[in-house]
Amino acid sequence: MTYETMPLASLREQFRATSTASMPLAGIILWTIAAVASVIVSPKTLGFAVAFGSGLIFPLALLIDRLRGRQLMKSGAGNPVLANFMGGIVMIGLLWPLVIIAGLNNPGIIVLGAAILLALVWIPFGWSADDPVGMQHAIGRCVAAYAAYLFVPRPWHLTAICIVVIAAYLFSFARMRRD
């Protein structure tokens, strides 16, 4: 049976079988580093680190998969559900320069923008995996990140955003559908 003739439920099942929890693990690692850095470095340095460090989540996830003996990109190649998920990652990549430009004079916007844009990747993930945790992660993380930015007193608002992201990843890691 080819991908073109497979039912959507089978495509999603195959996506879940080849995807792992490596993405939230990579996110937890990088956002924990950002949280620690947020109390050590200036907001400008933190914004710069998040701007470049967030691009490491996907490659780090692929490395974690490889170390665990899994290869999402090879084992799911051709699956249109995987292509949908990857399209979501490309969409975020295309929007990322907008966040950097907006944050040139306010590096806190880069941290907030990363928290929000990278949360949106969970929407196509959730659809692809047929898992409601994707939408729950995206909505909860975005609302909580905005709240942290607006209501947590300076200079702790950026640390609070990092903690929100870590909490969202932990929630999703614990609740992700695994077949």
Z-matrix of the N, CA and C atoms (Angstrom, degrees):
N
C 1 1.452
C 2 1.534 1 108.60
N 3 1.322 2 117.50 1 133.29
C 4 1.458 3 121.85 2 179.49
C 5 1.525 4 109.65 3 -94.84
N 6 1.333 5 114.86 4 165.88
C 7 1.461 6 118.94 5 179.42
C 8 1.524 7 111.62 6 -59.38
N 9 1.321 8 117.15 7 -32.78
C 10 1.468 9 120.89 8 -178.21
C 11 1.523 10 112.11 9 -65.32
N 12 1.323 11 117.25 10 -27.74
C 13 1.463 12 120.16 11 -177.09
C 14 1.525 13 113.20 12 -103.69
N 15 1.316 14 117.20 13 -3.40
C 16 1.469 15 120.38 14 -179.52
C 17 1.519 16 110.48 15 -76.35
N 18 1.325 17 117.78 16 140.75
C 19 1.466 18 120.32 17 174.11
C 20 1.533 19 110.53 18 -67.97
N 21 1.313 20 115.66 19 154.33
C 22 1.464 21 120.99 20 -178.70
C 23 1.528 22 111.47 21 -54.97
N 24 1.322 23 117.75 22 -41.22
C 25 1.466 24 120.38 23 -179.71
C 26 1.526 25 110.78 24 -59.28
N 27 1.313 26 118.27 25 -38.60
C 28 1.471 27 121.38 26 178.97
C 29 1.521 28 111.21 27 -70.39
N 30 1.337 29 116.54 28 -38.30
C 31 1.465 30 120.32 29 177.79
C 32 1.527 31 110.32 30 -62.68
N 33 1.325 32 115.88 31 -43.26
C 34 1.463 33 120.25 32 179.07
C 35 1.529 34 110.89 33 -66.76
N 36 1.313 35 116.74 34 -39.01
C 37 1.465 36 120.47 35 178.18
C 38 1.531 37 110.19 36 -62.16
N 39 1.319 38 116.37 37 -42.12
C 40 1.463 39 120.48 38 178.52
C 41 1.528 40 110.51 39 -65.95
N 42 1.338 41 117.75 40 -38.38
C 43 1.466 42 121.68 41 176.73
C 44 1.524 43 110.04 42 -61.00
N 45 1.324 44 116.91 43 -46.42
C 46 1.471 45 120.07 44 179.47
C 47 1.527 46 111.28 45 -64.17
N 48 1.322 47 116.27 46 -36.71
C 49 1.465 48 119.95 47 -178.96
C 50 1.521 49 111.63 48 -67.49
N 51 1.332 50 117.53 49 -30.84
C 52 1.462 51 119.79 50 -178.13
C 53 1.517 52 112.38 51 -96.03
N 54 1.322 53 117.99 52 -21.11
C 55 1.463 54 118.94 53 178.47
C 56 1.526 55 108.20 54 -87.51
N 57 1.301 56 114.98 55 157.27
C 58 1.459 57 119.89 56 -178.61
C 59 1.519 58 108.58 57 -133.22
N 60 1.279 59 114.40 58 -176.44
C 61 1.461 60 120.56 59 176.77
C 62 1.523 61 111.06 60 -84.49
N 63 1.318 62 117.06 61 19.30
C 64 1.460 63 119.82 62 -176.93
C 65 1.522 64 112.81 63 -66.75
N 66 1.330 65 117.86 64 -32.75
C 67 1.460 66 120.54 65 -178.85
C 68 1.533 67 110.93 66 -63.91
N 69 1.341 68 119.21 67 -50.70
C 70 1.469 69 116.98 68 176.73
C 71 1.526 70 112.95 69 -65.07
N 72 1.321 71 118.24 70 -32.79
C 73 1.470 72 119.58 71 177.00
C 74 1.525 73 110.75 72 -62.95
N 75 1.325 74 116.41 73 -45.15
C 76 1.467 75 120.29 74 177.96
C 77 1.525 76 110.35 75 -63.16
N 78 1.325 77 116.62 76 -42.00
C 79 1.465 78 120.24 77 178.26
C 80 1.510 79 112.72 78 -62.61
N 81 1.317 80 116.78 79 -42.59
C 82 1.470 81 120.52 80 178.01
C 83 1.522 82 110.45 81 -60.30
N 84 1.321 83 116.49 82 -43.91
C 85 1.474 84 120.24 83 -179.89
C 86 1.527 85 110.71 84 -60.37
N 87 1.320 86 116.55 85 -52.14
C 88 1.470 87 119.59 86 -175.14
C 89 1.517 88 113.06 87 -69.95
N 90 1.335 89 117.96 88 -38.66
C 91 1.465 90 119.07 89 179.59
C 92 1.534 91 111.65 90 -74.58
N 93 1.322 92 117.93 91 -25.23
C 94 1.469 93 119.82 92 173.24
C 95 1.527 94 109.79 93 -67.88
N 96 1.320 95 115.82 94 -41.71
C 97 1.471 96 119.28 95 175.24
C 98 1.528 97 109.79 96 -60.06
N 99 1.328 98 116.92 97 -43.09
C 100 1.474 99 120.48 98 178.77
C 101 1.523 100 111.15 99 -63.90
N 102 1.328 101 117.90 100 -39.43
C 103 1.471 102 120.72 101 179.49
C 104 1.522 103 110.82 102 -63.07
N 105 1.317 104 116.44 103 -44.36
C 106 1.472 105 120.19 104 178.46
C 107 1.529 106 109.42 105 -65.29
N 108 1.326 107 116.23 106 -44.49
C 109 1.469 108 119.95 107 -179.85
C 110 1.531 109 111.24 108 -62.31
N 111 1.324 110 117.18 109 -31.53
C 112 1.474 111 120.36 110 -176.24
C 113 1.524 112 112.98 111 -62.83
N 114 1.317 113 117.72 112 -22.30
C 115 1.473 114 119.95 113 178.13
C 116 1.523 115 112.07 114 -98.18
N 117 1.341 116 116.19 115 -1.34
C 118 1.467 117 120.53 116 -177.66
C 119 1.518 118 112.07 117 -112.25
N 120 1.317 119 117.15 118 -42.34
C 121 1.466 120 121.37 119 -173.13
C 122 1.526 121 111.11 120 -104.42
N 123 1.311 122 115.93 121 169.11
C 124 1.470 123 120.99 122 178.50
C 125 1.525 124 110.18 123 -71.05
N 126 1.334 125 117.59 124 158.12
C 127 1.467 126 120.14 125 175.87
C 128 1.534 127 112.47 126 -56.60
N 129 1.330 128 116.97 127 -35.41
C 130 1.470 129 120.05 128 179.34
C 131 1.529 130 110.69 129 -64.30
N 132 1.327 131 117.06 130 -44.60
C 133 1.461 132 121.19 131 178.70
C 134 1.527 133 110.50 132 -66.12
N 135 1.329 134 116.81 133 -40.17
C 136 1.458 135 120.79 134 178.14
C 137 1.533 136 110.27 135 -62.97
N 138 1.330 137 116.82 136 -44.93
C 139 1.466 138 120.16 137 178.03
C 140 1.517 139 111.54 138 -58.73
N 141 1.324 140 116.45 139 -43.35
C 142 1.456 141 121.33 140 178.29
C 143 1.533 142 110.58 141 -62.42
N 144 1.335 143 116.52 142 -44.81
C 145 1.468 144 121.20 143 -179.30
C 146 1.533 145 111.26 144 -64.27
N 147 1.316 146 116.80 145 -42.59
C 148 1.466 147 120.16 146 178.96
C 149 1.525 148 110.61 147 -67.49
N 150 1.331 149 116.59 148 -38.36
C 151 1.467 150 120.38 149 -179.74
C 152 1.526 151 111.04 150 -58.22
N 153 1.311 152 116.59 151 -41.70
C 154 1.459 153 119.76 152 -179.04
C 155 1.531 154 112.38 153 -92.02
N 156 1.306 155 116.46 154 -36.48
C 157 1.465 156 120.30 155 -178.10
C 158 1.509 157 113.90 156 -66.04
N 159 1.319 158 117.61 157 -32.70
C 160 1.464 159 119.81 158 -178.78
C 161 1.526 160 111.70 159 -64.31
N 162 1.315 161 115.86 160 -26.21
C 163 1.463 162 119.54 161 176.59
C 164 1.520 163 112.77 162 -70.95
N 165 1.313 164 116.96 163 -8.92
C 166 1.466 165 120.88 164 179.65
C 167 1.522 166 113.31 165 -89.32
N 168 1.338 167 117.67 166 -9.89
C 169 1.462 168 119.60 167 -176.20
C 170 1.522 169 111.23 168 -60.97
N 171 1.331 170 117.71 169 -49.79
C 172 1.462 171 119.43 170 -177.36
C 173 1.534 172 111.77 171 -65.51
N 174 1.344 173 119.72 172 -48.15
C 175 1.473 174 118.18 173 176.94
C 176 1.533 175 113.15 174 -61.31
N 177 1.331 176 117.26 175 -37.18
C 178 1.460 177 119.91 176 177.28
C 179 1.525 178 110.38 177 -64.92
N 180 1.324 179 117.34 178 -39.18
C 181 1.470 180 121.06 179 177.18
C 182 1.526 181 110.60 180 -62.07
N 183 1.331 182 116.91 181 -42.03
C 184 1.468 183 120.08 182 177.76
C 185 1.531 184 110.77 183 -63.46
N 186 1.339 185 116.99 184 -38.53
C 187 1.459 186 121.17 185 177.35
C 188 1.531 187 110.81 186 -64.93
N 189 1.315 188 116.74 187 -44.37
C 190 1.472 189 120.87 188 177.60
C 191 1.525 190 109.58 189 -59.56
N 192 1.334 191 116.76 190 -43.98
C 193 1.470 192 120.44 191 177.15
C 194 1.524 193 110.85 192 -58.71
N 195 1.306 194 115.93 193 -47.39
C 196 1.466 195 120.22 194 -178.37
C 197 1.525 196 110.60 195 -61.18
N 198 1.339 197 117.68 196 -42.60
C 199 1.459 198 121.16 197 179.13
C 200 1.528 199 111.58 198 -64.25
N 201 1.331 200 115.81 199 -27.29
C 202 1.468 201 120.90 200 178.66
C 203 1.528 202 111.80 201 -91.06
N 204 1.341 203 117.04 202 3.90
C 205 1.450 204 120.80 203 177.75
C 206 1.517 205 114.77 204 81.21
N 207 1.318 206 117.24 205 20.29
C 208 1.464 207 121.37 206 179.79
C 209 1.513 208 108.78 207 -119.30
N 210 1.323 209 115.82 208 150.50
C 211 1.463 210 120.78 209 179.41
C 212 1.519 211 109.61 210 -140.55
N 213 1.305 212 115.78 211 88.89
C 214 1.464 213 122.03 212 -177.45
C 215 1.519 214 111.63 213 -54.31
N 216 1.302 215 117.28 214 -47.53
C 217 1.459 216 120.07 215 -173.63
C 218 1.534 217 112.35 216 -67.60
N 219 1.315 218 118.03 217 -33.77
C 220 1.467 219 119.95 218 -179.61
C 221 1.523 220 111.07 219 -82.87
N 222 1.318 221 117.14 220 -45.52
C 223 1.458 222 119.45 221 -175.02
C 224 1.525 223 112.47 222 -73.39
N 225 1.310 224 118.22 223 -21.96
C 226 1.461 225 120.39 224 -179.64
C 227 1.514 226 113.31 225 -107.16
N 228 1.325 227 117.39 226 6.05
C 229 1.469 228 121.11 227 -177.54
C 230 1.525 229 110.14 228 -55.02
N 231 1.315 230 115.59 229 130.68
C 232 1.455 231 121.34 230 179.46
C 233 1.511 232 114.11 231 95.05
N 234 1.313 233 117.70 232 -17.47
C 235 1.460 234 120.81 233 179.37
C 236 1.529 235 108.44 234 -72.02
N 237 1.338 236 118.97 235 120.24
C 238 1.459 237 120.11 236 -178.42
C 239 1.524 238 112.91 237 -65.48
N 240 1.302 239 117.79 238 -22.03
C 241 1.463 240 120.70 239 176.58
C 242 1.533 241 109.64 240 -69.77
N 243 1.326 242 116.77 241 -41.56
C 244 1.465 243 120.62 242 174.10
C 245 1.525 244 109.78 243 -62.91
N 246 1.319 245 117.15 244 -40.38
C 247 1.465 246 120.81 245 178.25
C 248 1.526 247 110.79 246 -60.84
N 249 1.328 248 117.50 247 -37.59
C 250 1.463 249 121.43 248 176.71
C 251 1.521 250 110.42 249 -62.03
N 252 1.318 251 116.65 250 -46.46
C 253 1.460 252 121.07 251 179.15
C 254 1.525 253 110.94 252 -61.44
N 255 1.326 254 116.61 253 -46.04
C 256 1.465 255 120.72 254 179.65
C 257 1.533 256 110.64 255 -63.22
N 258 1.331 257 116.71 256 -35.46
C 259 1.466 258 120.10 257 175.67
C 260 1.522 259 111.51 258 -60.38
N 261 1.327 260 116.95 259 -36.02
C 262 1.465 261 120.72 260 176.17
C 263 1.517 262 111.51 261 -63.78
N 264 1.309 263 116.98 262 -38.86
C 265 1.469 264 120.66 263 177.63
C 266 1.523 265 110.34 264 -66.52
N 267 1.332 266 116.90 265 -40.95
C 268 1.473 267 120.54 266 177.49
C 269 1.526 268 110.12 267 -62.80
N 270 1.333 269 117.67 268 -41.79
C 271 1.462 270 121.54 269 179.19
C 272 1.533 271 110.83 270 -57.61
N 273 1.322 272 116.63 271 -44.25
C 274 1.466 273 120.70 272 178.96
C 275 1.524 274 110.04 273 -64.15
N 276 1.321 275 116.45 274 -41.44
C 277 1.469 276 120.50 275 177.85
C 278 1.517 277 112.27 276 -59.91
N 279 1.320 278 116.98 277 -37.06
C 280 1.468 279 120.73 278 179.13
C 281 1.530 280 112.05 279 -71.26
N 282 1.322 281 116.99 280 -29.54
C 283 1.468 282 120.86 281 179.30
C 284 1.529 283 112.78 282 -85.45
N 285 1.325 284 117.10 283 -19.34
C 286 1.460 285 121.77 284 -173.79
C 287 1.531 286 113.83 285 -56.16
N 288 1.342 287 120.35 286 -42.96
C 289 1.472 288 118.82 287 178.64
C 290 1.530 289 113.22 288 -58.86
N 291 1.307 290 117.43 289 -30.28
C 292 1.466 291 120.74 290 177.41
C 293 1.526 292 110.52 291 -61.19
N 294 1.318 293 116.96 292 -41.92
C 295 1.473 294 121.31 293 178.68
C 296 1.521 295 110.23 294 -64.60
N 297 1.315 296 116.72 295 -43.12
C 298 1.473 297 120.21 296 -179.03
C 299 1.521 298 110.41 297 -64.45
N 300 1.321 299 117.25 298 -43.89
C 301 1.467 300 120.69 299 178.59
C 302 1.522 301 109.80 300 -62.54
N 303 1.325 302 117.39 301 -44.29
C 304 1.468 303 120.79 302 -179.36
C 305 1.523 304 111.58 303 -64.07
N 306 1.341 305 116.98 304 -28.52
C 307 1.452 306 120.28 305 -176.55
C 308 1.515 307 115.71 306 -95.30
N 309 1.334 308 117.76 307 7.26
C 310 1.467 309 119.29 308 -178.08
C 311 1.526 310 112.58 309 -58.49
N 312 1.321 311 117.24 310 -37.91
C 313 1.461 312 120.29 311 179.81
C 314 1.525 313 112.96 312 -99.84
N 315 1.328 314 116.42 313 -7.37
C 316 1.459 315 120.97 314 178.07
C 317 1.524 316 108.12 315 -142.75
N 318 1.337 317 117.75 316 90.16
C 319 1.465 318 120.62 317 -175.13
C 320 1.527 319 113.98 318 -62.05
N 321 1.314 320 117.32 319 -17.99
C 322 1.466 321 120.03 320 175.57
C 323 1.523 322 111.15 321 -63.04
N 324 1.323 323 116.90 322 -29.51
C 325 1.466 324 121.41 323 177.88
C 326 1.534 325 109.91 324 -65.79
N 327 1.316 326 117.41 325 -32.70
C 328 1.473 327 120.08 326 177.98
C 329 1.529 328 109.98 327 -66.68
N 330 1.318 329 116.92 328 -43.22
C 331 1.465 330 120.50 329 178.52
C 332 1.528 331 109.68 330 -64.40
N 333 1.320 332 116.99 331 -47.25
C 334 1.466 333 121.00 332 177.73
C 335 1.526 334 110.71 333 -62.34
N 336 1.324 335 116.79 334 -44.99
C 337 1.459 336 120.70 335 -179.71
C 338 1.514 337 112.50 336 -61.50
N 339 1.324 338 117.22 337 -40.13
C 340 1.465 339 120.61 338 177.55
C 341 1.521 340 110.21 339 -64.83
N 342 1.320 341 116.23 340 -42.93
C 343 1.469 342 119.72 341 179.81
C 344 1.523 343 110.71 342 -60.16
N 345 1.321 344 117.02 343 -39.82
C 346 1.466 345 120.93 344 -176.80
C 347 1.531 346 111.86 345 -80.28
N 348 1.320 347 117.30 346 -51.52
C 349 1.469 348 119.04 347 -177.84
C 350 1.521 349 112.00 348 -60.13
N 351 1.324 350 117.01 349 -44.43
C 352 1.464 351 119.16 350 -178.67
C 353 1.524 352 111.56 351 -70.49
N 354 1.316 353 117.82 352 -20.58
C 355 1.470 354 120.36 353 173.37
C 356 1.524 355 110.42 354 -69.18
N 357 1.323 356 116.64 355 -31.97
C 358 1.460 357 120.42 356 -177.28
C 359 1.527 358 112.60 357 -66.72
N 360 1.326 359 118.27 358 -21.19
C 361 1.468 360 121.21 359 175.78
C 362 1.525 361 110.36 360 -61.75
N 363 1.318 362 116.24 361 -24.85
C 364 1.463 363 119.94 362 -178.59
C 365 1.528 364 112.67 363 -70.71
N 366 1.314 365 117.95 364 -19.03
C 367 1.467 366 119.44 365 178.24
C 368 1.527 367 110.75 366 -68.68
N 369 1.355 368 119.95 367 -54.12
C 370 1.467 369 117.36 368 175.62
C 371 1.525 370 113.13 369 -65.54
N 372 1.341 371 117.57 370 -29.41
C 373 1.466 372 118.66 371 175.60
C 374 1.524 373 109.56 372 -62.45
N 375 1.317 374 116.52 373 -48.18
C 376 1.466 375 120.52 374 -178.48
C 377 1.517 376 112.20 375 -60.16
N 378 1.340 377 116.36 376 -42.05
C 379 1.462 378 119.24 377 177.77
C 380 1.528 379 110.08 378 -65.51
N 381 1.325 380 116.42 379 -45.02
C 382 1.465 381 120.70 380 -177.57
C 383 1.529 382 111.57 381 -62.87
N 384 1.319 383 116.82 382 -39.59
C 385 1.468 384 121.57 383 -178.27
C 386 1.525 385 112.15 384 -88.44
N 387 1.339 386 117.10 385 -2.99
C 388 1.464 387 121.41 386 -174.84
C 389 1.523 388 109.64 387 53.52
N 390 1.340 389 113.98 388 49.92
C 391 1.461 390 121.29 389 -173.18
C 392 1.526 391 108.98 390 -131.87
N 393 1.327 392 118.09 391 117.92
C 394 1.465 393 120.34 392 -179.00
C 395 1.527 394 113.97 393 -64.20
N 396 1.338 395 117.55 394 -15.21
C 397 1.461 396 119.45 395 -179.29
C 398 1.530 397 110.84 396 -61.70
N 399 1.328 398 118.10 397 -27.36
C 400 1.464 399 120.52 398 179.24
C 401 1.521 400 112.12 399 -60.19
N 402 1.319 401 116.83 400 -51.06
C 403 1.471 402 120.53 401 179.59
C 404 1.526 403 110.57 402 -68.93
N 405 1.326 404 117.36 403 -38.68
C 406 1.468 405 120.79 404 178.34
C 407 1.526 406 110.58 405 -60.78
N 408 1.327 407 115.92 406 -43.97
C 409 1.462 408 120.79 407 178.94
C 410 1.531 409 110.00 408 -61.52
N 411 1.317 410 116.14 409 -49.85
C 412 1.466 411 120.30 410 -176.48
C 413 1.527 412 111.79 411 -60.27
N 414 1.303 413 117.10 412 -49.66
C 415 1.473 414 120.17 413 -177.45
C 416 1.519 415 110.88 414 -67.54
N 417 1.323 416 116.90 415 -49.26
C 418 1.467 417 119.74 416 -178.36
C 419 1.514 418 112.62 417 -60.85
N 420 1.320 419 116.02 418 -44.40
C 421 1.471 420 120.34 419 -178.55
C 422 1.522 421 111.32 420 -66.22
N 423 1.323 422 117.69 421 -42.74
C 424 1.471 423 120.00 422 -179.76
C 425 1.520 424 111.39 423 -64.56
N 426 1.309 425 117.46 424 -49.00
C 427 1.467 426 120.87 425 -178.77
C 428 1.533 427 110.21 426 -62.11
N 429 1.325 428 116.86 427 -45.75
C 430 1.470 429 119.88 428 -178.73
C 431 1.530 430 112.05 429 -67.90
N 432 1.342 431 117.51 430 -34.96
C 433 1.472 432 119.73 431 178.23
C 434 1.525 433 110.51 432 -67.31
N 435 1.342 434 116.81 433 -43.62
C 436 1.469 435 119.43 434 175.55
C 437 1.527 436 110.59 435 -59.28
N 438 1.327 437 116.99 436 -44.15
C 439 1.466 438 120.73 437 -179.56
C 440 1.523 439 110.91 438 -62.66
N 441 1.327 440 116.92 439 -42.37
C 442 1.469 441 119.75 440 178.59
C 443 1.518 442 111.02 441 -61.89
N 444 1.325 443 116.60 442 -42.69
C 445 1.468 444 120.45 443 -179.69
C 446 1.527 445 111.15 444 -64.46
N 447 1.321 446 116.69 445 -41.21
C 448 1.466 447 120.77 446 -174.79
C 449 1.526 448 114.61 447 -82.79
N 450 1.337 449 117.62 448 -33.22
C 451 1.456 450 119.41 449 -168.58
C 452 1.526 451 116.13 450 -114.24
N 453 1.318 452 118.34 451 -18.09
C 454 1.467 453 119.18 452 177.96
C 455 1.533 454 107.50 453 -81.52
N 456 1.324 455 116.81 454 130.74
C 457 1.465 456 119.74 455 -177.55
C 458 1.528 457 112.77 456 -60.82
N 459 1.339 458 114.60 457 145.88
C 460 1.460 459 120.28 458 172.97
C 461 1.507 460 107.53 459 -68.07
N 462 1.266 461 122.89 460 143.68
C 463 1.451 462 129.88 461 6.92
C 464 1.525 463 113.04 462 -94.29
N 465 1.328 464 118.88 463 12.92
C 466 1.464 465 122.07 464 -173.22
C 467 1.523 466 114.10 465 -87.72
N 468 1.306 467 118.09 466 -4.73
C 469 1.470 468 119.88 467 -175.78
C 470 1.528 469 112.91 468 -64.21
N 471 1.327 470 118.07 469 -34.94
C 472 1.465 471 119.92 470 -180.00
C 473 1.526 472 110.86 471 -73.40
N 474 1.316 473 116.66 472 -37.53
C 475 1.465 474 120.16 473 174.11
C 476 1.525 475 109.40 474 -62.14
N 477 1.315 476 116.69 475 -42.06
C 478 1.466 477 120.98 476 179.74
C 479 1.527 478 111.46 477 -62.20
N 480 1.331 479 117.51 478 -39.36
C 481 1.467 480 120.19 479 177.24
C 482 1.529 481 109.62 480 -62.14
N 483 1.312 482 117.43 481 -44.64
C 484 1.474 483 120.61 482 178.43
C 485 1.522 484 111.02 483 -59.91
N 486 1.311 485 116.89 484 -41.40
C 487 1.470 486 120.90 485 179.80
C 488 1.525 487 110.48 486 -66.90
N 489 1.328 488 117.61 487 -38.20
C 490 1.471 489 121.27 488 175.73
C 491 1.527 490 110.08 489 -58.36
N 492 1.320 491 116.50 490 -45.82
C 493 1.465 492 120.50 491 -178.52
C 494 1.524 493 110.40 492 -64.34
N 495 1.321 494 117.36 493 -44.13
C 496 1.467 495 120.87 494 178.55
C 497 1.526 496 109.72 495 -60.69
N 498 1.317 497 117.15 496 -44.30
C 499 1.475 498 120.72 497 179.51
C 500 1.530 499 111.18 498 -62.08
N 501 1.330 500 116.75 499 -40.31
C 502 1.471 501 120.00 500 178.38
C 503 1.528 502 110.68 501 -63.50
N 504 1.325 503 116.62 502 -42.61
C 505 1.465 504 119.67 503 177.66
C 506 1.528 505 110.73 504 -63.42
N 507 1.323 506 118.19 505 -43.76
C 508 1.461 507 120.72 506 179.41
C 509 1.527 508 110.83 507 -61.48
N 510 1.336 509 116.74 508 -43.71
C 511 1.460 510 121.66 509 176.31
C 512 1.525 511 110.26 510 -56.86
N 513 1.327 512 116.01 511 -49.89
C 514 1.459 513 120.66 512 -177.09
C 515 1.523 514 111.98 513 -67.13
N 516 1.312 515 116.81 514 -40.72
C 517 1.463 516 121.46 515 178.45
C 518 1.526 517 110.11 516 -58.23
N 519 1.325 518 115.88 517 -42.37
C 520 1.466 519 120.47 518 -178.95
C 521 1.525 520 112.99 519 -71.93
N 522 1.340 521 116.95 520 -29.80
C 523 1.462 522 119.90 521 -173.21
C 524 1.525 523 115.15 522 -106.51
N 525 1.323 524 117.89 523 -4.37
C 526 1.470 525 120.04 524 -178.78
C 527 1.514 526 111.45 525 -57.08
N 528 1.313 527 114.42 526 139.95
C 529 1.465 528 120.66 527 176.56
C 530 1.516 529 108.88 528 -71.93
N 531 1.312 530 115.64 529 126.53
C 532 1.464 531 120.85 530 177.44
C 533 1.522 532 107.77 531 -128.95
N 534 1.293 533 116.38 532 123.92
C 535 1.477 534 119.80 533 179.34
C 536 1.497 535 110.44 534 -93.13
